[in-house]
């Protein structure tokens, strides 16, 4: 399933976790590794740029954290990022540079590449969001199936058993998710794809696509 591989989705230069992506084939293989990777990486970050705050939390000195935000480690937040009022970072979160984590947004076991925006009432759990990905207001990644079974990634002609009970979504670089959308467990959205508002998305979506609704997906014109 080439379109769901790390190298098809992401520019590794836009994350501190590049070595994890280089060492694996599919991005969901990284989800169980985030916790230990942050604990290893945090102490190596340059002290002139990052400050250790609390247990296993490293925050860039020019990051703007509002007083009512809650951050639980392990966590790394990169330079130029803004964490707005009411945000809840629940741990195992590697947030890149120049990101926005907005009002009432919740993060848990995630990697956000540089310049990601999750600015309004978003839930992002057990997920990876690529460079310049953006989630519209109220859009969420659902990370557990209703039947509580293990998540299977479903492409057009192939299925991959992940062995994971908790697996949200893998968003490629520059993905735009419309307001109020639900990304169902195991969704993989190819780079430069747009998701219409109020969508319910599942499976693997090709890059450079426009997802209008289930069964109606068109390729962007070059």
C-alpha positions as CSV (number, residue, x, y, z in Angstrom):
1,X,0.0,0.0,0.0
2,X,2.4,2.6,-1.3
3,X,0.2,5.6,-0.8
4,X,0.1,4.9,3.0
5,X,3.8,4.7,3.5
6,X,5.8,7.3,5.4
7,X,7.7,8.5,2.4
8,X,4.5,9.0,0.4
9,X,2.9,11.1,3.1
10,X,5.6,13.2,4.8
11,X,8.6,15.5,4.4
12,X,10.8,14.1,7.2
13,X,12.7,17.4,7.4
14,X,9.7,19.0,9.0
15,X,9.8,17.1,12.3
16,X,12.2,16.3,15.2
17,X,11.0,12.7,14.9
18,X,12.6,12.1,11.4
19,X,14.5,9.1,12.6
20,X,11.3,7.3,13.6
21,X,9.9,7.8,10.1
22,X,13.1,6.7,8.5
23,X,13.2,3.5,10.6
24,X,9.6,2.4,9.8
25,X,7.5,1.8,6.8
26,X,4.0,3.0,7.9
27,X,3.3,5.9,10.2
28,X,1.0,4.0,12.6
29,X,4.0,1.8,13.5
30,X,5.4,4.9,15.3
31,X,2.4,5.4,17.6
32,X,3.7,2.9,20.3
33,X,7.2,4.6,20.1
34,X,6.3,8.2,20.8
35,X,6.5,8.0,24.6
36,X,10.0,6.6,24.8
37,X,11.2,8.8,21.9
38,X,10.2,12.0,23.7
39,X,12.0,10.8,26.9
40,X,15.1,10.2,24.9
41,X,15.0,13.3,22.8
42,X,14.0,15.9,25.5
43,X,17.3,15.9,27.4
44,X,19.3,16.4,24.2
45,X,17.4,19.6,23.1
46,X,19.6,22.7,23.2
47,X,19.2,24.5,26.5
48,X,19.4,27.9,24.8
49,X,16.3,27.2,22.9
50,X,14.2,24.8,25.1
51,X,13.3,24.9,28.8
52,X,12.4,21.9,30.9
53,X,9.1,22.6,32.7
54,X,7.7,20.0,35.0
55,X,8.0,16.3,34.6
56,X,9.3,15.3,31.2
57,X,8.0,18.5,29.5
58,X,10.3,20.5,27.2
59,X,9.0,23.8,25.7
60,X,10.7,26.1,23.4
61,X,11.4,29.5,25.0
62,X,9.6,31.5,22.4
63,X,6.4,29.3,22.6
64,X,3.3,31.1,23.8
65,X,1.4,29.0,26.4
66,X,-1.7,30.6,27.8
67,X,-2.3,30.2,31.6
68,X,-5.4,28.0,31.3
69,X,-3.8,25.4,29.0
70,X,-3.0,22.1,30.6
71,X,0.1,20.1,29.6
72,X,1.0,16.6,30.8
73,X,4.3,15.0,29.9
74,X,6.1,13.5,28.2
75,X,5.8,16.4,25.8
76,X,7.9,18.5,23.5
77,X,6.6,21.8,22.0
78,X,8.6,23.4,19.3
79,X,9.6,27.0,18.6
80,X,7.1,29.6,17.6
81,X,4.1,27.5,18.6
82,X,1.0,28.8,20.3
83,X,-1.0,26.8,22.9
84,X,-4.2,28.7,23.4
85,X,-6.6,28.9,26.4
86,X,-8.3,25.7,27.4
87,X,-6.0,23.4,25.4
88,X,-5.4,20.0,26.9
89,X,-2.2,18.1,26.0
90,X,-2.5,14.7,27.7
91,X,1.0,13.4,27.2
92,X,3.1,11.6,24.5
93,X,2.8,14.7,22.3
94,X,5.6,15.9,20.0
95,X,4.4,19.3,18.7
96,X,6.5,20.9,16.0
97,X,7.5,24.5,15.3
98,X,5.0,27.3,14.4
99,X,2.0,25.2,15.3
100,X,-1.4,26.3,16.8
101,X,-3.0,24.1,19.5
102,X,-6.3,25.9,20.0
103,X,-9.1,26.6,22.4
104,X,-10.5,23.4,23.9
105,X,-8.3,21.2,21.6
106,X,-7.1,18.0,23.1
107,X,-3.9,16.1,22.0
108,X,-2.9,12.6,23.1
109,X,-0.1,10.3,21.8
110,X,0.5,12.4,18.7
111,X,3.2,13.9,16.4
112,X,2.4,17.2,14.8
113,X,4.8,18.2,12.1
114,X,5.9,21.9,11.8
115,X,3.2,24.4,11.0
116,X,0.2,22.2,11.9
117,X,-3.0,24.0,13.0
118,X,-5.6,22.3,15.2
119,X,-7.1,25.7,16.4
120,X,-10.7,25.1,17.4
121,X,-12.4,22.4,19.4
122,X,-10.4,19.5,17.9
123,X,-9.6,16.1,19.3
124,X,-6.4,14.5,18.0
125,X,-5.5,11.2,19.5
126,X,-3.1,8.4,18.4
127,X,-2.5,10.3,15.2
128,X,0.1,11.9,13.1
129,X,-0.4,15.2,11.3
130,X,1.9,16.2,8.5
131,X,3.6,19.5,7.6
132,X,1.0,22.4,7.3
133,X,-1.9,20.1,7.9
134,X,-5.0,21.9,9.2
135,X,-8.1,20.7,10.9
136,X,-11.2,22.9,10.7
137,X,-13.3,23.8,13.8
138,X,-14.9,20.8,15.5
139,X,-13.2,18.1,13.4
140,X,-11.8,15.1,15.2
141,X,-9.8,11.9,14.9
142,X,-11.8,9.0,16.3
143,X,-9.3,6.6,17.6
144,X,-11.2,3.6,18.9
145,X,-13.7,1.5,16.9
146,X,-17.2,1.1,18.3
147,X,-16.8,-2.7,18.5
148,X,-13.4,-2.2,20.3
149,X,-11.7,-4.5,17.7
150,X,-8.2,-3.9,16.4
151,X,-7.9,-1.3,13.6
152,X,-7.4,-2.4,10.1
153,X,-6.1,0.0,7.4
154,X,-8.3,-0.5,4.3
155,X,-7.1,0.5,0.9
156,X,-8.7,-0.1,-2.5
157,X,-7.0,-3.5,-3.1
158,X,-5.3,-4.2,0.2
159,X,-5.8,-4.3,3.9
160,X,-3.2,-4.1,6.7
161,X,-3.8,-5.3,10.2
162,X,-2.2,-2.9,12.5
163,X,-2.5,-4.8,15.8
164,X,-3.6,-1.5,17.4
165,X,-6.8,-0.9,19.3
166,X,-6.2,2.8,19.5
167,X,-5.3,4.4,16.1
168,X,-6.8,7.7,14.9
169,X,-5.7,9.2,11.6
170,X,-2.5,9.7,9.6
171,X,-2.7,13.1,7.7
172,X,-0.2,13.7,5.0
173,X,1.5,17.1,4.4
174,X,-0.8,20.0,3.6
175,X,-4.1,18.1,4.2
176,X,-7.1,20.4,4.9
177,X,-9.9,18.9,6.9
178,X,-13.2,20.7,6.8
179,X,-15.2,21.8,9.8
180,X,-17.2,19.3,11.7
181,X,-15.6,16.2,10.0
182,X,-15.0,12.9,11.7
183,X,-11.9,10.9,10.7
184,X,-12.7,7.3,11.6
185,X,-10.1,5.0,13.1
186,X,-7.5,3.9,10.6
187,X,-8.0,6.7,8.2
188,X,-4.9,7.7,6.1
189,X,-5.2,10.9,4.1
190,X,-2.7,11.5,1.3
191,X,-0.8,14.7,1.0
192,X,-2.4,17.8,-0.4
193,X,-5.9,16.4,0.0
194,X,-9.0,18.5,1.0
195,X,-11.8,17.0,3.0
196,X,-15.2,18.7,2.7
197,X,-16.9,20.0,5.9
198,X,-19.2,17.5,7.8
199,X,-17.5,14.5,6.2
200,X,-17.2,11.1,7.7
201,X,-14.0,9.6,6.4
202,X,-12.6,6.1,6.5
203,X,-9.9,4.1,4.7
204,X,-7.0,5.3,2.6
205,X,-7.6,8.5,0.5
206,X,-5.3,9.2,-2.4
207,X,-3.0,12.3,-2.4
208,X,-4.1,15.4,-4.3
209,X,-7.7,14.6,-3.9
210,X,-11.0,16.3,-2.9
211,X,-13.1,14.2,-0.6
212,X,-16.7,15.4,-1.1
213,X,-18.5,12.4,0.6
214,X,-18.1,8.7,0.7
215,X,-17.8,7.3,-2.8
216,X,-17.4,10.8,-4.3
217,X,-13.6,11.6,-4.4
218,X,-12.1,13.5,-7.3
219,X,-8.5,14.2,-8.1
220,X,-7.3,17.8,-8.2
221,X,-6.5,19.2,-11.6
222,X,-2.8,19.8,-12.1
